[in-house]
Amino acid sequence: MDRLDNTVRPYAWGSTTAIPRLLGTEPTGEPQAEMWMGAHPGAPSRTPRGTLAEIIDADPERELGAEAVAKFGPRLPFLLKILAAGAPLSLQVHPDLAQAREGYAEEERRGVPVDAPDRNYKDANHKPELICALTEFDGLCGFRTPADAAGLLDGLGVDSLKPYVDLLRAKPEEAALREVLTAILTADPEDMAGTVTEATAACARLGGPYTPYAEMARDYPGDPGVIAAVLLNHVRLQPGEALFLGAGIPHAYLAGLGVEIMANSDNVLRCGLTPKHIDVPELLRVVRFEAGDPGVLRPEASPDGEEVYETPIDEFRLSRWVLPGETTRDVTLPTPQILLCTAGSVRVGEHGLLPGRSVFVPAGEKAEASGEGTLFRATVIV
């Protein structure tokens, strides 16, 4: 069992205070966006035995278990993060496994450098993810019904949005959403910037359900993603609630602190709120143009008190305990796990964990947890 020393990523959208507050450290004044826990080659966790990637590479079956290696290969198939959004992340979507393999192979065939700014597929894996709120957490997830989106856009009173309103009201659901998103992303940039400016002023004046769009426009003035975002469900998670983001679901995180877990992949197709490359044809191939409820998840408690966030993904499984202080839990598993404290004070084996501290427990290694606090577990399903 190894205590993890984890890298904090300073992405520009990160909060300057949320992660330091969790860790009990002084803010540096710079954004601190994500703390990574795992063996991702971009920033593997460090341990007294070397990086977690090096430890797993040296003996995959010992660290991960034979069943996990047989199912996922000799690698930890998930990445666990603490994510702190101080400004909106890009509006984005992830491919499914078949799309990722096809897109990666095609870009490899064309010789697109993996670090090229116009490269869509950094690897051949999918990237489902789950975000669990530690504070109130705002995000966008999945499409509204065309009727609801039309009502919001029409309520802004912006003449240049009228064609989108008409399309949303006239076409069947899939065609309406596809045609309007395509029109937004392919509009003349100068014309769209003017539309966004006018819509932003209306959002600020009207407030209420329009407030999130006025706020994101302050960070991304003139960005067509502000209009595209109106097509999506706005969600405010309370602490302990979660969202699962499957393939093809457009989404963006707007503000808040949460625990995020995802399959190991860097495949992101962006559709707004970003200065980065947007490949509209490839995006339209991947997006699922289906309206629906965003599906807020609440954990399901097992008899031993473990609260599980159920998802249809085997590469990761996220759960938590809210430990009362007077009992010890056996948390041994036949699969690899990362245990993360987010509140209180918890002991796992010989390691005392305060908020933001974590340990890696190899498959099958005896582990007990005690103390008074909240302990998240990240593992796999075999």
N, C-alpha and C positions, 0 to 999 in steps of 0.2 A: 504494500500500500504506500503510495507516494503523495506527499503534499505537492500541489501544483503552484508554480510561479507563472503567472499568466500575463500576456502582452495586452496592453490597452491601445486600441487603434484611434488615432486622432483625426478622424474624418471631419470635414468642415461642418456637417450637420449635427455633430454631437453636442450634448449639453456640457457646459463647463463645470457644473457643480454636482450632477446627480450621482455619478460613479464615485467621486471623492467623498460625497456625503455617505454613501453606502459603506465605503471602505474605512471611513473615519480618518481620511487624509486631507491635507490642505489642497485646495484647487490651485492649479498652475496658471489659470487664466486662459489656457488653450482648451479647445474642445476635446472631450474624452467620450468617444462614440460607442465603442464596443470593446469588451474584454473577452478574449477568446480562450476557451478551455477545450483542449483536444490535441489532435496530432495533425492538424492541417499544415501542409508544407509551408504556407505563407507565414505562419506564426505559431509553431507548436509549443505547447506548455513545457516549461522546464521543471526538472526534478533533480534531486541529488544524484540520481543515476544517469543523467543526461536528459535530452529532450524526450518527450513522450513518443515522438515519431521514432527516435533511435531505439528506445526500449522495445517498442512493438516490432520494429524491423528485425531486432536481434533474436526474438523468440515469439512469433505471432501466436502460436497455439498456447503457450504458457500465459500470455497476457490477455488474449481475447477468447480463448477456449476453442476447442476443435470444431464445435458446431457453428460458431460465428465465422470462423475462417472458411469453413466449407460453404457457407451461405453468401458471405460478403467479400471473401478474399482476405489477404493478410494485412488488413488496414482497419482502423477504427472508422466505421461508416457514418459517424455523425460529428457535428461540431456544436458545442454548447457555448452560449454567449450570455453576457449581461449587456443589454442594449439600452442606450440612453439618448433619446432623440430630443434635441433642442430646437430643431427645425425639420421640415419635411424631408424624408428620403425620396428618391426618385419614384415616380409612378411606374410600376414594373410588373412583369409577368415571367413565369418560369416554364420551360418546356417539360413535357413528359419524357420518360426514358427513351422511347423510340425516336421522338423528335430530337432529343439531345444527341443520340448516337448518329442519326442521319445528318444533322447539322454539323456536328464535329467532323465527321468523315468528309463531308463536302468541302469544308473550309481547309481541312488538311490536304485534300486533293488539289485545291486551288493554290496551295502554298501561302495562305494568309498567316503571317506571323502571329503566334499565340498572344503576344503583347501588343498587337496592332489596335489602335483605338476603334477601328471599325469591325473588329472581330466579335462575333456574337457568342460563339461556343468555345469556352476555355477548356472544356473537358467533355467526356461522353456520358455524363451522369445527369440525373434529374435533381431538382432542388426543392422538394417539399419542405415546408417549415411550419413551426408552431411558435407563437409568441404568447407568453403568459405575463399578465400585468403585475408589477410590484407596486406601482402607484396608479392613479388614474392614467389611462393610456388611450390616446386618440389615434384612429387609423381609418383607412379606406379599404373596403374589401368587397369585391364582386359588384356586378351591375345592379342598379335599381331597375325597377320595371320601366319600360319606355314612357308610360303615362306619368310616373312620378318624376322622371328626369325632365320630361317636357314641361311639367308644371313648374319646376324650379327654374328652368331656363326662361320660360315665358314670364315668370314673375319678376325677372330682372328688368324687363322693359327695354332691352337692347335690340334695335332693329336688325343688326347683322346676325343675331342668333335666331331670328324667325325661321329661316330655312331648316335649321336643325330641329326646331320645335315641330314644324310641319312634317318632317320625315319621321320623327319619333311617334307622331300621332297617326300617320298614314300607313306605315309599313308593319308587317309582322315582326315579332320580337327580335329574332336573330338578325334579319335584314336591317331593321331600324338601328339597332346598336352598332352593327358592322358599318353601315353607311355613314352614320354620324361620326363615329370615331375616326373613320378613314378621312372624312371631310375635314375634321378638326386638324388632323396631323398633316394633311397635304395642302392646307390653305396657304395662300401667299403670306409669308412671315410678317410683312409690314402691316397687311390688313388684319391679320390675327392679333398682332400686338395691340393695335388700336381697339379691337373688340375686347381683348382681355382688360385693357385699361378702363374702358367704359363699364365692363361687367364688374370689375373690382370696386369701382366707386359705388355702384349700385349695391354690391354685397355689404360694403362698409355701412352704407346708409340704412339698409334694411335689417341687418343683424339677424338674430335668431338662427335659423338653419343655414343662413348664408355666411355666418361668421367664420367657419373654417376656411372658406375659399378666399375671403378677404385677407386672412392671416397668411395663407400660403402664398398669395400674390405679393405680399411684402418681401418674401424671400426669393420669389421667382417672377419679377415684374415682366409682363408681356409674354410669359410662357404659355403655349397652348395647352399644357398639362393642367392649368387652372380650370379651363373649360371642360377638358376631358374628365377631370375629377368630379364634376357635378353629375356625371353619369353613374358614379359609384356610390355605394352605401357608405355613409359616415357612421363610424362605430366608436363609442366611448366605453372602454373596458373598465370595470372596477377591479381592485386588487384581487388576485386569485382567478379571475376570468381569463379566457384565452381565445385565440383565433387560430384555426388551421388553414394554411394557404397551400392548396393543392395546385397541380399543373393547370395552366391556362387561366388562372383567376387573377385579374388585375388587382393590384393592391399598393398601398403606400402606408408607411408609418409616419405619423405627424408629430406627436409629442408624448413624452412619458418614459418611464423606466420599466424594463421587463426582462424576463428570462426567455431567451430565444434558443431553439434547437432546430437543426436542419440536417438534411443529408449533405455529405461532403461534395459540394459543387460550387463553381463560380459562375454558372450560367444565368445571366440576367438579360432580358430584353426590355428595353426602356420605352415608355410612351409619354414621357413628360416630366416636368419639374426637375429638369437636369440640363446641364450644358453638354452632356455626353452624347455619343452617337445614337441615333434612333433609326433603325432599319424597319421602315413601315411595312413592306411586303412580308418580311419574316415575322414581324410582330403579329400581323393579321393571320398568318398561318397557325400561330400558336394560341392566340387568345380564344377562350371559350365564350361565345356571345350568348350567355344565358343569364337571365335575371333571377335573383333569389335572395333569400335571407342570408346574411353573412354567417350565421351559425355560431353564435357565441358558445364556447365550451365552458362547462363547469366540471370540476373533478368529481369522479365517482369513487366513493370510499370503499375500501376492502375491509374485511374483519379485523385486520391488524392495524388499521388506521392509515394505511397508505392510500393517498388520494391520487387517482390515475386520470390523466388527460387522454382519452381514447381517440386514436386516429387510425386511418387505414394503412399506415406505413410501418414496415418492419425495420427500416434502418435506424429508427429511433423510437424511444418510449420515454415520455416525461411524466414524472409523478412527484409527490411531495409528502412530507410528514410535518404536522404541526405538533412538535414534541412538548408534552406537558411538564417535564422535569423530574417526574418520580419513577419513570420506568426506563428500561433498556430495550431497544429493538434489535432483533437480529436482522441485518440487512444483507446477508450473504446471498449471492446469486451465481448461477453457472455461466453468466455472461459478464462482459466488462462493464464497469459503471464509473461515472463521475458523480460525486456527491458534493453539493454546493450549499453552503449556509447563506441565507438571505436575511435572517433576523435572529436576534438573541445570541445564545452561545451554545454550541453543540460539540460533542466529542464523538469522533469516529475512530475506533481503535485507540492508538496513542496520540492522535492528532486533535488538538483543540481548534475549533473553527469559529471565527467571528464572521460577521456579514461580509460577503464577497470572497471568502476563502473556500478552497475546494481541495478534494483529494481524488486520485485515481485508484480504483480497486480492481485488481486483475480478476478475471473469471475464476470463480470457485474459491477465492480467498475469504477466509472467515472475517466478518466485519460486524461490529455492533455499534449502534448509535444511541447516545443519551444526551441529556441536557434539556434546556428550555429554549425553544426557538423553532425556526422553519428550515427544513432541509429538503432540497430538491435532489431527485435522482434522475440521471440520464443513462439509459442503457439501450439494448437492442432486443428484438424479438426473434428467436430462432425456432 
